[in-house]
Amino acid sequence: MSLIIKKVDRITPSVKRINKQLKQDVPKEAYKTFLENTPVADGNARKNTKLKGSTIVANYPYAKRLDEGYSNQAPEGMTKPTIKQVDKFIRGVLRRK
């Protein structure tokens, strides 16, 4: 009689897939949501908001004011809705198998 023991690793591939997806998709999802929540008057704020690597750069002098809810178009600013959406997105990725 012979007995063959085989190691089956089902966790590592899932963790690798999740890490890869989060690394690639979270910045894109955050940028998309941030931009959607950026108020539009003359388009300057949206035009000067860029994604550089995994960092959203709002390169205009009144970015902080807009993010604090100065505009009626975005009373929550841009960061709060972005954080909510990214949290929802991550929970969705983690639920998938």
Secondary structure, 3 states (H helix, E strand, C coil): CCCCCCCCCCHHHHHHHHHHHHHHHHHHHHHHHHHHCCCCCCCHHHHCEEEECCEEEECCCCHHHHHCCCCCCCCCCCHHHHHHHHHHHHHHHHHCC
